[in-house]
Amino acid sequence: MRTNTLPLCAGGFTMKRNLITAAALAASIGVGSIAHAGILDINLTRSGAPSETGFDNWSTATDNALPSNLSIDGLTLSVVDINNGSTLRSIDRGSTTYAGTFDNLTQTWWGQTQASQSSGGYITIDISGLAAGDYSFTSWHLDQKDQTGQMKIEFSDNNGGSFNDVVSSFDLVPGNESATAPVVKSFNFTSTGADIQVRFRNVGLVNPNSNNATAAFPVVNGFSIVPEPSSLALLGLGGLLIARRRRG
């Protein structure tokens, strides 16, 4: 396996990548793990928490503090909107009971807090510098303690001018308060080259009668963006697929 530096877009930024055939990619990362092979693999975390292998940490210094913008290979990530004047929550649960592939990823999460259990809370993440093309977006959602709300995912391809529902309402913790694996959600999108924005929105509580005033959160542990085959062809990669680039 060799490491090459390839141009990603006309803007000229480059990215170190391992190039392997489609068959080798499928064998190496397995069914259902294709999103862990992306242009971006982001762990939303707190300073001092462990890093998930193959992911870049996007950290906040403390709870209730906004993160600094994150720049990776010509892409810039920022939190641009949190509704109702509320704050970004960042929680580190410590060592987790979920013994899976992404146990460090699911140890920490970002959320948005409101003063009550009313629905509607959201976080909006902006990504600029993404080349025009077709991509898939995957995100992981798990709190192993007490987040039991319902949430959905909205998307804008015009710098936040308008949003579409791309993932309909789902239970953050499916029917209980002791999840042992994350909820994983994916959608496809087309980038025009303008900023894209992804909004994680709370829409209700699974169990409004529980003594759980913090259940009106959208919660996200991390996300990944992967180019679709059509975009890979535009990048001049022929029959090769892009696997995980090595983190230094």
GIWOFEN-V436451 format. One line per field, one symbol per residue. phi: phi as a letter, one per 30 degrees, with the letter a starting at -180 (. if undefined). burial: # if it has 16 or more other ideal C-beta (glycine too) atoms within 10 Angstrom, else .. A space follows every 10 residues. Layout:
phi->???
burial->???
This chain:
phi->.bcccbdcad djdcbdbccb deddddddci diceddacdb bccdbcejdd cdeiccdccc dbdibddddc cbhicbcbdc abdiidcdcb ccdieccdcb dcddeddbac bbcbdbdddj dabcccbcjd delcbcbbbc babdcbdbdc bbbcbbcbii dabcdcbdeb ddbdiacbdc addcbbacac ccjdecbccc bdblcdbddd dbdcdccdbb dlabbbdded dddddichdc ccceddcd
burial->.......##. ....#.#### ....#...#. ...####### ######..#. .#.####### ......#..# .#.##.###. .#.....### #.#..#.#.. ##.####### ####..#.#. ########## #.#.###### ####..#### #######..# ..#..##... ###...#.#. .##.###.#. #...###### ######.... .#.####### #######... ##..#.#..# #####...
